[in-house]
Amino acid sequence: MLVTIGPEEAVGTRGVDDAEERQPLLRKSSSESFASCSGPPSKPSDRWSWFPRNPLNVTVTDARFRRIPLIACLIILANEGDFFMNHIPMLRMIEAMRCVEFYEADDPSIISKYGFKIPEKLCKGEYVQKQVATTMGLNLFWRIVASLIGAIYLGPLADRTGRKWVLVLNKLGWVLIGVGHLLIYLTFPLLPLWTMYVVNGFSIIGGNYDFGLAILFASVTDVVPSDAERTALFFLISSMLSVAQAFCPPLGGFLMDLDGKGGTPWVPFVIGIMAGGAAVVLTAVAFPETLEKPVKSPVSSQDDLASIHSLEAGMIPHVSWTSRTCALKDLTITYARRRWVETQNAVVGIGVASMVLLSFAMLCVSVGTKGLDWQGFMQYATLKLGWKFSQTSIVMSVQACINLINFAVIIPFLTTSGTRRLGSAARAKLAILAGSTGLLTAGGVLTGLSTSNYTFLAGISVYTLGEGFPTAMQAYTASMIERSKIARVLSTLSLAQTVAKLIVSLAFPKVLAVGLDSHVPALVGLPCFAAAVLFVIAAVCLLLHHSCQRGT
């Protein structure tokens, strides 16, 4: 059953097109429409009768999923509030600890004068900043290693057992990491700085943010059959990231500088952890399970099943070790072949070659954008333009405001008009992807060449207009993949983003160090130029993918 969440109800099947899905098949009286739209009468004991109903005008497969768009937006808002409230204070916390270590070795009189609360203005030397980049990179590296382990098993787990509790684990892991980092900063140097890397092991529990977003998109795909409505929801949910990014960084920047010396980064960190905890509670209590459990098919051969169990247990009687090794080898080959067939079936709508190209394009774009968004813009502003870390919050706010307009207005408009002009939503999304790579490239080059605040912000604005690429890629892929396989495919794209973060964590400090050690002022922006090259490579991958699709 399809339930249209809106002023009027539309009940239909998946065979109708998007235009038909948005039109009611029967005109009903207002009372009948309300009763039908609301589903079965709520029980008096319904704990969530207070929760707002019909938040968005979308068609869902069952009335119990009518709140999912609103809940998904709130989850992302709380989760991103945690991230953006803590991101710049995290840089300042690492800078403060590295600054103490530097002056302990180079000028102990500074420690005698200020203790472990050295003013931020004394921590802007190139040596300290390179150490900040290296430490932040290693911190991300170990978090990503743990996230990779989590993403490998959590994607298939979400397809087998459901989305909800995988999402809960994802949010819980972020909260535990935040608590650990805060304790290390407050107790430094009792707990050494390297213990931050150990705390990132909590990412094994639920992966990283990109994985959580992919599973959230999979949940939307489960319950919203219309491709056009689903795409609009993808961008709306992603726009919540920009809402948090618009307000949280300035607030965090203000709170981390309450003493005027950048000495209170722990204040926004506590607030961010509370927002992350709210995301955990909201997901666990209010988010419904969207995966329909498939009916298990009977085992074709009980003898085969018994032999596999006995082989796994190492209890096959009267069989030599050589025979057991051969049997285990055959079982491994059979398993690998089965997984390959499953992979081919999962991407049957797009093809393995195209999926590889799209994943590599996502990898290149993610390496470039993560490097610039996480550290590149912040440290460029402090090194080249003389900003304090608290002042760099304006960068994130500018990006957020542009992204809000981009996700809420520009990209949906381009998707709708492109679908009419190009004949299909898939072609429109592919065109948006190509345009995004061009904007990212131009913005990266302009930012790297900037020597004033105005050109710096102009470059960031152009660059940010192209940051809809990851969401557009997920929406494009989802429109071409069978719904029952969507979580596995989207988790593959999130895996590409995770690998990108792994590359950034190791490569960005090196690229920044090369630019600084060259003592050429223009090469302070070397990370921006390197990112622009990656964006061009992504555009080439899209062109090759388009050629593959035309040839099929």
C-alpha positions in Angstrom: 0.0 0.0 0.0 1.2 3.5 -0.8 0.2 6.4 1.4 0.5 9.9 0.2 1.5 12.3 3.0 -0.2 15.5 2.0 -3.5 17.3 2.0 -5.0 14.6 -0.2 -4.3 10.9 -0.4 -3.0 9.0 -3.4 -3.1 5.2 -3.4 -1.5 3.4 -6.3 1.2 0.9 -7.4 4.8 1.2 -8.4 3.9 0.9 -12.0 2.7 4.5 -12.3 5.0 7.3 -13.2 6.0 10.2 -11.0 3.4 12.5 -12.4 0.6 10.0 -11.7 1.9 9.3 -8.2 1.4 12.9 -7.3 -2.2 12.9 -8.4 -5.0 11.5 -6.3 -7.0 8.7 -7.9 -10.2 9.5 -6.0 -11.5 12.8 -4.7 -12.7 12.3 -1.2 -14.4 14.3 1.4 -12.0 16.0 3.9 -13.0 13.6 6.7 -12.5 10.5 4.5 -9.2 11.9 3.2 -7.9 12.6 6.7 -8.9 9.2 8.0 -7.3 7.4 5.0 -4.1 9.4 5.2 -3.7 9.0 8.9 -4.0 5.2 8.6 -5.6 3.0 11.3 -6.9 4.9 14.4 -4.2 5.5 16.9 -4.5 3.7 20.2 -5.1 5.9 23.3 -1.7 4.6 24.6 0.2 5.7 21.5 3.3 7.4 23.0 4.0 9.3 19.8 0.6 10.9 19.2 2.1 14.2 20.0 4.7 13.9 17.2 3.9 16.1 14.2 2.2 14.2 11.4 2.4 14.6 7.6 5.6 16.7 7.7 6.3 16.5 3.9 4.2 15.8 0.9 5.6 12.4 -0.2 4.2 9.0 -1.0 5.2 6.2 1.4 4.6 2.5 1.3 2.8 2.4 4.6 1.2 4.9 7.0 3.6 4.0 9.8 6.4 5.5 7.8 4.7 8.9 7.4 7.0 10.6 10.0 10.3 9.3 8.5 11.2 12.4 6.4 10.8 14.7 9.5 12.6 12.3 11.8 15.5 11.8 9.3 15.9 15.6 9.1 16.0 15.9 12.9 18.5 13.1 13.2 20.9 14.7 10.7 20.4 18.1 12.4 21.4 16.8 15.8 24.2 14.7 14.4 25.7 17.5 12.4 25.2 19.9 15.3 27.6 17.6 17.2 30.1 17.6 14.4 30.1 21.3 13.5 30.0 22.5 17.1 33.2 20.4 17.7 35.2 20.6 14.5 37.0 24.0 14.9 37.4 23.6 18.7 39.0 20.2 18.0 41.6 22.0 15.9 42.2 24.5 18.6 42.5 21.7 21.3 45.1 19.9 19.2 46.9 23.2 18.6 46.9 24.0 22.3 48.4 20.7 23.2 51.0 20.8 20.5 51.9 24.4 21.5 52.6 23.3 25.0 54.9 20.5 23.8 56.7 23.0 21.5 57.4 25.5 24.2 58.4 22.9 26.8 61.2 22.0 24.4 62.0 25.4 22.8 61.2 28.1 25.5 60.2 26.8 29.0 59.8 30.4 30.1 56.5 30.6 28.2 55.3 27.6 30.2 56.4 29.3 33.4 54.4 32.4 32.5 51.2 30.9 31.1 51.2 27.3 32.3 49.3 25.0 30.0 47.0 27.7 28.8 49.2 29.4 26.2 47.4 32.2 24.3 46.4 31.2 20.7 48.4 34.0 19.1 51.7 32.4 20.3 50.8 29.1 18.5 50.7 30.2 14.9 54.2 29.4 13.9 54.8 27.1 10.9 56.2 24.3 13.0 53.2 24.2 15.3 50.8 24.4 12.4 52.5 21.5 10.6 52.3 19.5 13.8 48.6 20.4 14.1 48.0 19.1 10.5 49.9 15.9 11.2 48.1 15.2 14.5 44.7 16.0 13.0 45.6 13.7 10.0 46.7 10.8 12.3 43.6 11.3 14.4 41.4 11.0 11.3 43.5 8.1 10.0 42.9 5.9 13.0 39.2 6.9 13.1 38.9 6.0 9.4 40.7 2.6 9.8 38.1 1.7 12.5 35.3 3.1 10.3 36.4 0.9 7.4 36.2 -2.2 9.5 32.7 -1.1 10.7 31.5 -0.3 7.2 32.5 -3.7 5.8 30.1 -5.6 7.9 27.5 -3.0 8.7 26.3 -2.6 5.1 25.3 -6.2 4.6 24.1 -6.3 8.2 21.7 -3.4 7.5 20.4 -5.3 4.4 19.8 -8.5 6.4 18.7 -7.4 9.9 17.4 -3.9 9.4 18.4 -0.2 9.3 17.4 1.2 12.6 19.8 -0.3 15.1 22.7 0.1 12.6 21.9 3.8 12.7 21.8 3.8 16.5 25.2 2.2 16.6 26.5 4.8 14.1 25.4 7.7 16.3 26.6 6.1 19.5 30.1 5.6 18.2 30.4 9.4 17.5 29.3 10.3 21.0 31.8 7.9 22.6 34.6 9.4 20.5 33.7 12.9 21.5 33.6 12.0 25.2 37.1 10.4 24.9 38.7 13.4 23.2 37.2 15.8 25.7 38.7 13.8 28.6 42.1 13.7 27.0 42.2 17.5 26.5 41.0 18.2 30.1 43.5 15.9 31.6 46.5 16.7 29.3 49.4 16.0 29.9 48.3 13.3 32.3 46.8 11.5 29.3 49.2 12.0 26.4 48.1 13.3 23.0 48.5 9.9 21.3 45.7 8.4 23.3 43.3 10.4 21.0 44.1 7.8 18.3 43.1 4.9 20.5 39.7 6.5 21.3 38.9 6.5 17.6 38.5 2.7 17.9 34.8 3.4 18.8 34.2 3.9 15.1 34.2 0.1 14.7 30.8 0.2 16.4 29.0 2.0 13.7 31.2 3.4 11.0 31.4 7.1 10.2 29.1 9.9 9.3 29.0 9.1 5.6 28.0 5.5 6.3 25.2 6.7 8.6 23.9 9.0 5.9 24.0 6.2 3.3 21.9 3.9 5.6 19.5 6.8 6.2 19.1 7.2 2.5 18.6 3.4 2.2 15.7 3.8 4.7 14.1 6.5 2.6 14.5 4.3 -0.5 12.7 1.5 1.4 9.6 3.5 2.0 9.4 6.2 -0.8 8.8 4.5 -4.2 8.8 7.6 -6.3 12.2 8.4 -7.7 11.5 12.1 -8.1 10.2 12.4 -4.5 13.0 10.3 -3.2 15.6 12.5 -4.9 14.0 15.6 -3.4 14.1 14.0 0.0 17.8 13.1 -0.4 18.6 16.8 -1.0 16.2 18.0 1.8 17.8 15.6 4.3 21.3 16.7 3.2 20.3 20.3 3.6 19.9 19.7 7.3 23.7 19.4 7.3 23.9 23.0 6.0 21.4 24.2 8.6 23.7 22.9 11.4 26.7 24.2 9.6 25.2 27.7 9.3 24.6 28.2 13.0 26.9 25.8 15.0 30.4 26.9 13.9 29.8 30.6 14.8 28.4 29.6 18.1 31.3 27.2 18.7 33.8 29.8 17.6 32.3 32.3 20.1 32.2 29.8 23.0 35.8 28.6 22.4 37.1 32.1 22.8 35.3 33.3 25.9 38.5 34.3 27.6 39.8 36.1 24.4 42.7 33.8 24.2 41.1 30.7 22.6 41.2 28.9 25.9 37.7 27.5 26.3 37.3 25.0 23.4 35.9 22.4 25.9 32.6 24.5 26.2 31.3 23.9 22.7 32.6 20.4 22.9 30.3 19.6 25.8 27.3 21.1 23.9 28.2 19.1 20.8 28.3 15.8 22.7 24.9 16.6 24.1 23.6 17.1 20.5 25.1 13.8 19.5 23.4 12.1 22.5 20.1 13.6 21.3 20.6 11.9 17.9 21.2 8.6 19.6 18.0 8.9 21.6 15.9 10.1 18.7 17.0 7.3 16.5 16.5 4.6 19.1 13.1 5.8 20.2 11.4 7.4 17.2 12.9 6.0 14.0 10.9 3.0 12.7 12.4 -0.1 11.0 11.9 0.2 7.3 13.4 -3.0 6.0 10.8 -5.7 5.1 12.3 -9.0 6.2 12.3 -11.5 3.3 10.8 -14.9 3.7 13.6 -17.4 4.1 13.7 -20.0 1.4 14.0 -23.7 2.6 17.4 -25.2 2.4 17.7 -27.2 -0.8 19.9 -29.9 0.6 20.1 -30.6 4.3 23.1 -32.8 3.7 25.0 -29.9 2.2 24.1 -27.7 5.1 25.2 -30.3 7.6 28.5 -30.8 5.8 29.2 -27.1 5.8 28.5 -26.8 9.6 30.7 -29.8 10.3 33.5 -28.3 8.1 33.3 -25.0 9.9 33.4 -26.8 13.3 36.4 -28.9 12.2 34.5 -32.1 13.1 34.3 -34.1 9.9 35.0 -37.6 11.0 37.5 -39.9 9.2 38.7 -37.2 6.8 42.4 -36.4 6.4 43.8 -33.0 6.9 44.6 -32.8 3.1 40.9 -33.5 2.3 39.8 -30.9 4.8 42.1 -28.3 3.3 40.8 -29.0 -0.2 37.2 -28.8 1.1 37.9 -25.5 2.8 39.5 -24.2 -0.4 36.5 -25.2 -2.4 34.2 -23.6 0.1 36.2 -20.4 -0.1 36.1 -20.3 -3.9 32.3 -21.0 -3.8 31.8 -18.2 -1.3 33.9 -15.8 -3.4 32.0 -16.7 -6.6 28.6 -16.3 -4.8 29.7 -12.8 -3.6 30.8 -11.9 -7.1 27.4 -13.0 -8.5 25.7 -11.0 -5.7 27.7 -7.9 -6.6 26.8 -8.3 -10.3 23.2 -8.7 -9.4 23.3 -5.6 -7.1 24.6 -3.4 -9.9 22.6 -5.0 -12.7 20.9 -1.7 -13.6 24.2 0.2 -14.0 27.0 -2.4 -14.7 30.2 -3.3 -12.9 32.4 -1.1 -15.0 30.2 1.9 -14.5 29.9 1.3 -10.8 33.8 1.2 -10.6 34.0 4.5 -12.5 31.4 6.2 -10.3 33.0 4.9 -7.1 36.4 6.2 -8.3 34.8 9.6 -9.2 33.3 9.7 -5.7 36.7 8.8 -4.2 38.5 11.6 -6.1 35.9 14.2 -5.2 35.8 13.1 -1.6 39.6 13.3 -1.2 39.5 16.9 -2.6 36.5 18.1 -0.6 37.4 16.5 2.7 40.9 17.8 2.6 39.8 21.4 2.0 36.7 21.3 4.2 38.3 19.7 7.2 41.6 21.5 7.3 42.6 23.2 4.1 40.5 26.3 4.3 41.0 26.7 8.0 44.8 26.5 8.0 45.0 28.5 4.8 43.2 31.4 6.4 45.4 31.2 9.6 48.6 30.9 7.7 48.0 33.2 4.6 45.4 35.7 6.0 46.3 35.7 9.7 43.0 34.6 11.0 42.3 33.0 14.4 40.7 29.6 14.5 37.6 31.1 16.0 37.3 33.5 13.0 37.5 30.6 10.5 34.0 29.7 11.6 32.7 32.2 9.0 34.0 29.9 6.3 31.8 27.1 7.4 28.8 29.4 7.8 29.3 30.9 4.3 29.4 27.3 2.9 26.3 26.4 4.9 24.2 29.3 3.6 25.2 28.5 0.0 24.5 24.8 0.5 21.1 25.6 1.9 20.2 27.5 -1.3 21.9 24.8 -3.4 20.2 21.8 -1.9 16.8 23.4 -1.3 16.4 25.4 -4.5 19.1 25.2 -7.2 19.6 21.4 -7.4 15.9 20.4 -7.2 15.1 23.0 -9.9 17.9 21.7 -12.1 16.7 18.1 -11.5 13.2 18.9 -12.5 14.0 21.1 -15.5 16.8 18.8 -16.6 14.4 15.8 -16.5 12.0 17.6 -18.8 14.7 18.7 -21.2 16.9 15.6 -21.2 14.1 13.1 -21.1 15.0 11.2 -17.8 15.9 12.0 -14.2 19.1 9.9 -14.5 20.4 12.1 -17.3 19.6 15.2 -15.4 21.4 13.9 -12.3 24.4 13.0 -14.4 24.5 16.5 -15.9 24.4 17.9 -12.3 27.3 15.7 -11.4 29.4 17.0 -14.4 28.5 20.6 -13.5 29.5 20.1 -9.9 33.0 18.9 -10.8 33.5 22.1 -12.9 32.5 24.4 -10.0 34.7 22.5 -7.6 37.7 22.8 -9.9 37.2 26.5 -10.5 36.6 27.3 -6.8 39.6 25.3 -5.7 42.0 27.2 -8.1 40.5 30.6 -7.2 40.8 29.9 -3.4 44.4 28.7 -3.8 45.4 31.9 -5.6 43.6 34.3 -3.2 45.6 36.9 -1.3 42.7 38.8 0.3 39.6 38.0 2.4 37.3 38.9 -0.5 38.9 36.6 -3.1 39.2 33.9 -0.5 35.5 34.0 0.3 34.6 34.3 -3.5 36.6 31.1 -4.2 35.0 29.3 -1.4 31.5 30.4 -2.7 32.2 29.0 -6.2 33.6 25.8 -4.7 30.7 25.3 -2.4 28.2 25.4 -5.3 29.7 22.1 -6.5 29.5 20.4 -3.1 26.2 18.7 -4.0 28.2 16.1 -5.8 28.1 13.3 -3.2 24.4 13.6 -2.6 23.7 13.8 -6.3 25.8 10.7 -6.8 23.9 8.7 -4.3 20.6 9.9 -5.7 21.8 9.0 -9.3 23.0 5.6 -8.2 19.8 4.8 -6.2 17.6 5.6 -9.3 19.4 2.8 -11.2 19.7 0.1 -8.6 17.2 -2.5 -7.4 15.7 -1.3 -4.1 16.5 -4.6 -2.3 20.2 -4.1 -3.0 20.4 -0.3 -2.4 21.9 -0.4 1.1 24.9 -2.5 -0.1 25.5 -0.3 -3.1 25.2 3.0 -1.2 27.5 1.6 1.5 30.0 1.0 -1.3 29.8 4.7 -2.2 30.2 5.6 1.5 33.2 3.2 1.6 34.7 5.2 -1.2 34.2 8.3 0.9 35.8 6.6 3.9 38.8 5.5 1.9 39.1 9.2 0.7 39.3 10.3 4.3 42.0 7.8 4.9 44.0 9.2 2.0 43.4 12.8 3.2 44.5 12.0 6.7 47.9 10.9 5.4 48.4 13.0 2.3 47.1 16.4 3.4 49.8 17.1 6.1 52.4 16.2 3.5 51.0 18.4 0.8 50.7 21.3 3.2 54.3 20.8 4.5 55.6 20.8 0.9 53.9 24.1 0.2 55.2 25.7 3.4 58.7 24.3 3.1 59.0 25.7 -0.4 58.8 29.3 1.1 56.8 30.3 -2.0 53.8 32.3 -0.9 51.6 31.0 -3.7 52.2 27.4 -2.7 50.6 27.9 0.7 47.5 27.0 -1.3 49.0 23.8 -2.7 46.3 21.7 -1.2 43.7 23.7 -3.2 45.5 23.1 -6.4 45.9 19.3 -5.7 42.2 19.1 -5.0 41.4 20.8 -8.3 43.4 18.1 -10.2 41.4 15.4 -8.4 38.1 17.1 -9.5 39.2 17.0 -13.1 40.0 13.3 -12.8 36.4 12.8 -11.4 35.0 14.6 -14.5 36.9 12.2 -16.8 35.4 9.3 -14.9 31.9 10.6 -15.4 32.7 11.1 -19.1 33.8 7.4 -19.4 30.8 6.3 -17.5 28.5 8.1 -19.9 30.3 6.4 -22.8 29.7 3.0 -21.1 26.0 3.7 -20.7 25.6 4.8 -24.3 27.3 1.7 -25.4 24.9 -0.6 -23.6 
